[in-house]
């Protein structure tokens, strides 16, 4: 019994040794081949990508703003009359285009103004009679030269006052006509109204003295200076021919209505914009020359940015510095980048340095 038991024990030990040796060598082989498999996975194509070439170009950053056409300083002429009137007829309407000598209003003196004329006429008659009487007395040696001069001065003043009232049209109704070409701004009166002397009647806006008021974010104001060029176009038709204006003034206070800074842009005389039209403005704030690539090629990584180029069918990772950017493109700089390098613009989120890739599209 002892011999068979020993044989069985030896067989079991040998079997265990053989199992251990097999497991040891198999585990080692798996361990040695696993990194190779990972490397192959990393080197495998991840799918289709699109590329675009890096190019040297002038890169500009712009501020896009909106506004409308408003009167320029001094463009508004206020029509008024230096005596109290009654408005008989209004011959224009607001926003109407007018030319020189066009009829604006028909007016007549108010009862108070007519009374003033009658008083001036009466005073003139009295001073004339008094002057004649003093002259008769002077002929009889009953008046002095000083009395003659005093009567003459009073008569002249009365005559001048009456003549002034008549010259201003106080003695009858009259038509007020435009003295320049432009647009009717605001009409301050109504037909039949009694208007005090000097009160505004109608505003006329000179058509060739318009400008554009744009609303700019306060944070962008430091990038603007008077005289800077602004490209202007219609909001509804941004592709239409642009007009080039220049910044006249930058407000230093926030507009309480828009919460933006008002920037006033002078228009060239050739501009055909109408008062109140909505305008799109593009202001160039910076320009430089360098490597430019579509915005989608640059990816954020940590506190910086990276992009991938293609070389011999593999992705090459580059750390880059973004110099300027717009909605569509980015200007970058980085070691190893040069004009003509093919940068990945689609499919780059899945890439790693050295990944094998297949180019399926070009921009």
C-alpha positions in Angstrom: 0.0 0.0 0.0 2.8 2.3 0.7 4.3 2.0 -2.9 1.1 2.9 -4.8 0.5 5.8 -2.4 4.0 7.2 -3.0 3.5 6.9 -6.8 0.3 8.7 -6.7 1.8 11.5 -4.6 4.7 11.8 -7.0 2.3 12.0 -9.9 0.4 14.8 -8.2 3.5 16.8 -7.5 4.7 16.4 -11.1 1.3 17.5 -12.4 1.3 20.6 -10.2 4.9 21.5 -11.3 3.9 21.2 -15.0 0.8 23.3 -14.4 2.8 26.0 -12.7 5.4 26.0 -15.5 2.7 26.3 -18.1 0.9 29.1 -16.3 4.2 31.0 -15.8 5.2 30.9 -19.4 1.7 31.6 -20.7 1.3 34.6 -18.3 4.7 36.0 -19.5 3.7 35.6 -23.1 0.5 37.5 -22.5 2.3 40.2 -20.6 4.9 40.6 -23.4 2.3 40.8 -26.2 -0.2 43.1 -24.5 1.7 46.4 -25.0 2.2 45.4 -28.6 -1.5 45.0 -29.0 -2.1 48.5 -27.4 0.4 50.0 -29.7 -1.3 48.5 -32.7 -4.6 49.9 -31.4 -3.0 53.3 -31.1 -1.6 53.0 -34.6 -4.9 51.9 -36.1 -6.9 54.4 -38.2 -9.6 56.1 -36.2 -11.8 56.9 -39.1 -12.1 59.7 -41.7 -10.7 63.1 -41.0 -10.7 66.4 -43.0 -7.7 68.6 -43.4 -7.0 72.2 -44.4 -3.6 73.8 -45.2 -1.9 76.3 -42.9 -1.5 79.6 -44.9 0.2 82.9 -44.4 -2.3 85.7 -44.5 -3.2 89.1 -43.0 -5.5 88.4 -40.1 -8.0 91.1 -38.9 -10.3 91.1 -35.9 -13.5 93.0 -36.2 -16.2 94.3 -33.8 -19.7 93.8 -35.3 -22.2 96.5 -34.0 -25.6 97.8 -34.9 -27.2 101.3 -34.9 -29.3 103.7 -37.0 -29.0 106.9 -39.0 -29.5 110.1 -37.0 -29.0 113.8 -37.7 -25.5 115.1 -37.4 -24.7 118.1 -35.2 -26.1 121.3 -36.7 -28.3 119.3 -39.2 -31.6 120.4 -37.6 -33.0 123.8 -38.4 -35.8 125.0 -36.2 -38.4 127.3 -37.9 -39.9 129.9 -35.6 -41.5 133.4 -35.8 -40.5 136.4 -33.6 -44.1 137.3 -32.8 -47.3 135.6 -31.6 -49.2 133.9 -34.4 -52.2 131.7 -35.2 -51.5 128.7 -37.5 -53.9 128.7 -40.4 -52.6 125.7 -42.4 -49.8 123.1 -42.1 -48.6 122.1 -45.6 -46.1 119.4 -44.8 -45.9 116.1 -42.7 -43.2 114.5 -40.7 -40.5 112.7 -42.6 -41.5 114.4 -45.8 -38.7 115.4 -48.2 -38.7 119.1 -49.1 -36.6 121.4 -51.3 -35.7 125.1 -51.1 -38.7 127.4 -51.3 -41.3 124.7 -50.6 -44.3 125.9 -48.7 -44.3 124.8 -45.0 -46.9 126.8 -43.1 -49.5 129.5 -43.6 -49.8 131.8 -40.6 -51.4 135.0 -39.5 -50.8 137.4 -36.6 -52.7 136.5 -33.4 -55.1 139.1 -31.9 -52.4 140.3 -29.5 -49.9 140.8 -32.4 -52.5 142.7 -34.4 -53.1 144.9 -31.3 -49.4 145.5 -31.1 -49.4 146.7 -34.7 -52.3 149.0 -34.1 -50.6 150.4 -31.1 -47.4 151.0 -33.1 -49.4 152.7 -35.8 -51.2 154.9 -33.3 -47.9 155.8 -31.6 -46.4 156.8 -35.0 -49.4 159.1 -35.7 -49.1 160.8 -32.4 -45.3 161.3 -32.6 -45.7 162.7 -36.2 -48.4 165.2 -35.0 -46.3 166.2 -32.0 -43.3 166.8 -34.3 -45.3 169.0 -36.5 -46.7 171.0 -33.5 -43.2 171.5 -32.1 -42.0 172.8 -35.5 -44.8 175.3 -35.6 -43.8 176.5 -32.1 -40.2 176.7 -33.1 -41.1 178.9 -36.1 -42.9 181.3 -33.6 -39.8 181.3 -31.4 -41.8 179.3 -28.7 -39.7 176.0 -28.9 -36.0 175.3 -28.6 -33.7 173.2 -30.7 -33.6 170.6 -28.0 -37.4 170.2 -28.1 -37.2 169.8 -31.9 -34.6 167.1 -31.6 -36.5 165.3 -28.9 -39.7 165.2 -31.0 -37.8 164.0 -34.1 -36.1 161.2 -32.1 -39.5 160.0 -30.7 -41.0 160.1 -34.2 -38.1 158.1 -35.7 -38.4 155.4 -33.0 -42.1 155.0 -33.5 -41.5 154.8 -37.2 -38.8 152.2 -36.8 -41.0 150.0 -34.5 -43.9 150.1 -36.9 -41.7 149.3 -39.9 -40.1 146.4 -38.0 -43.5 144.9 -37.3 -44.5 145.2 -40.9 -41.3 143.8 -42.2 -41.7 140.7 -40.0 -45.2 140.2 -41.4 -47.1 141.1 -38.3 -49.6 143.1 -40.3 -51.1 140.2 -42.2 -51.1 136.5 -43.1 -48.0 135.0 -44.8 -46.5 131.7 -46.1 -43.4 130.3 -44.4 -41.1 128.6 -47.0 -38.1 126.2 -46.6 -34.7 127.7 -46.9 -32.9 124.4 -47.6 -33.3 120.9 -48.9 -34.0 118.2 -46.3 -36.5 116.2 -44.4 -39.3 117.5 -42.1 -38.3 116.3 -38.6 -40.9 117.2 -36.0 -43.9 119.4 -36.3 -44.5 121.1 -33.0 -47.9 122.8 -33.7 -51.4 122.1 -34.9 -53.7 124.0 -37.2 -55.6 126.8 -35.3 -53.1 126.9 -32.5 -51.9 130.2 -31.0 -48.1 130.0 -30.8 -46.1 132.4 -28.6 -43.2 134.4 -30.2 -40.1 132.4 -30.7 -41.6 128.9 -30.1 -40.5 126.2 -32.5 -42.9 125.4 -35.3 -41.2 122.9 -37.6 -37.8 121.1 -37.6 -36.0 120.6 -40.9 -33.2 118.0 -41.1 -30.6 118.6 -43.8 -30.4 115.5 -45.9 -26.7 115.8 -46.5 -25.8 116.1 -42.8 -26.7 112.7 -41.5 -24.5 110.3 -39.4 -24.7 106.8 -37.9 -25.1 106.1 -34.2 -23.8 102.7 -33.3 -24.1 100.9 -30.0 -20.7 99.4 -28.7 -20.1 97.2 -25.7 -18.3 99.2 -23.0 -15.5 96.6 -22.9 -14.7 97.3 -26.6 -14.5 101.0 -26.2 -10.8 101.0 -25.4 -10.1 99.4 -28.9 -11.7 102.4 -30.7 -10.3 105.8 -31.5 -11.7 108.9 -33.4 -11.0 108.7 -37.1 -11.1 104.9 -37.2 -12.7 103.4 -40.3 -16.1 101.7 -40.1 -17.6 99.5 -42.8 -21.3 100.1 -42.9 -24.1 98.2 -44.7 -27.8 97.6 -44.4 -28.9 95.2 -41.6 -31.3 93.4 -43.8 -28.9 93.2 -46.8 -25.4 92.8 -45.3 -24.0 91.6 -48.6 -24.9 94.9 -50.3 -22.2 97.4 -51.2 -20.6 98.7 -48.1 -20.1 102.4 -47.2 -16.9 103.5 -45.4 -17.4 105.9 -42.6 -15.1 107.2 -39.8 -15.6 107.5 -36.1 -16.4 111.1 -35.1 -17.0 110.7 -31.4 -17.0 108.0 -28.8 -19.4 108.6 -25.9 -18.0 108.3 -22.4 -21.3 107.5 -20.8 -23.5 104.4 -21.1 -26.8 105.0 -23.0 -29.5 104.3 -20.3 -31.8 102.8 -22.9 -29.5 100.4 -24.8 -26.9 100.0 -22.0 -24.2 100.4 -24.7 -21.8 103.2 -25.5 -22.9 105.5 -28.4 -20.3 105.8 -31.2 -21.0 108.4 -33.9 -19.8 107.7 -37.4 -19.5 110.4 -40.1 -21.0 109.4 -43.5 -19.4 110.3 -46.8 -21.5 112.7 -49.0 -22.1 109.8 -51.5 -24.0 107.8 -48.8 -27.7 107.2 -49.7 -28.9 106.1 -46.2 -32.2 107.4 -45.0 -32.9 108.9 -41.6 -33.8 106.2 -39.1 -32.5 103.3 -41.1 -31.0 100.4 -39.2 -27.3 99.9 -40.0 -24.7 97.1 -39.5 -21.2 98.3 -38.7 -17.9 96.4 -38.8 -14.9 98.0 -37.0 -11.4 96.6 -37.6 -9.6 96.6 -34.2 -6.4 94.8 -35.0 -4.4 93.3 -37.9 -1.3 91.2 -38.3 0.4 88.7 -40.7 0.9 85.1 -39.8 -0.3 81.5 -40.0 -4.1 81.2 -40.3 -6.2 78.0 -40.0 -9.9 77.3 -39.7 -11.1 77.7 -36.1 -12.1 74.0 -35.8 -8.5 72.9 -36.1 -7.5 74.3 -32.7 -8.5 72.4 -29.6 -8.3 73.5 -26.0 -5.9 71.5 -23.7 -5.3 72.5 -20.2 -4.5 76.2 -20.1 -3.4 76.2 -23.8 -4.3 74.9 -27.2 -3.2 72.2 -29.6 -3.7 71.2 -33.2 -2.8 68.1 -35.3 -1.1 68.1 -38.6 -0.6 65.0 -40.9 2.8 63.6 -41.8 3.3 60.2 -43.5 -0.2 59.2 -42.6 0.1 59.9 -38.9 -1.1 62.7 -36.6 1.5 65.0 -35.3 0.5 67.0 -32.2 1.5 70.6 -31.8 1.1 73.0 -28.9 0.2 76.4 -30.3 -0.5 79.9 -29.1 -3.6 81.6 -30.4 -2.7 85.2 -31.4 -6.0 86.4 -32.9 -9.3 84.7 -33.6 -12.6 85.4 -35.4 -15.8 83.4 -35.8 -14.3 81.3 -38.6 -10.5 81.5 -38.4 -7.6 81.6 -36.0 -4.1 83.0 -36.2 -1.6 80.7 -34.5 2.1 80.2 -33.8 3.9 77.1 -32.7 7.1 75.1 -33.1 7.4 73.0 -36.2 4.5 74.7 -38.1 4.9 76.1 -41.5 2.9 77.1 -44.5 1.3 74.3 -46.4 1.1 71.9 -43.4 -2.1 69.9 -43.5 -4.0 70.5 -40.2 -6.9 68.3 -39.2 -10.1 70.3 -39.0 -12.6 67.5 -38.6 -12.2 64.3 -36.5 -9.4 65.8 -34.4 -11.1 65.2 -31.1 -10.3 61.5 -31.3 -6.6 61.9 -32.2 -3.5 61.3 -30.2 0.1 62.0 -31.2 1.2 59.3 -33.7 -2.3 58.0 -34.5 -2.6 56.6 -38.0 -5.3 58.5 -39.9 -7.0 58.5 -43.2 -7.7 61.7 -45.0 -11.2 61.8 -46.4 -11.7 65.4 -47.2 -9.9 68.7 -47.9 -10.9 72.3 -47.4 
